[in-house]
Amino acid sequence: MSNRSLIIMVLVLVGATAYLLIKGDGDIDMGGEKHGAEATHIEQAKKDVPAVAPAAPAAAPAADTKK
């Protein structure tokens, strides 16, 4: 591949990534782990999640009777 095609491919990928990030309406925070008053929104999100009953345990596999 020529250098020109690599540069074009990188520019297209950067443009597509930028477009998706801008149009995605996502609240992206690249600030790292938050503590204290900054992290209060997480506690509210945990309260909003409905309680889910635990899944039934998986059945034990049948023993192989062939020998």
Sequence and secondary structure as in RCSB ss.txt:
>XXXX:A:sequence
MSNRSLIIMVLVLVGATAYLLIKGDGDIDMGGEKHGAEATHIEQAKKDVPAVAPAAPAAAPAADTKK
>XXXX:A:secstr
  HHHHHHHHHHHHHHHHHHHHHT      S    GGGGHHHHHHHHHS                  
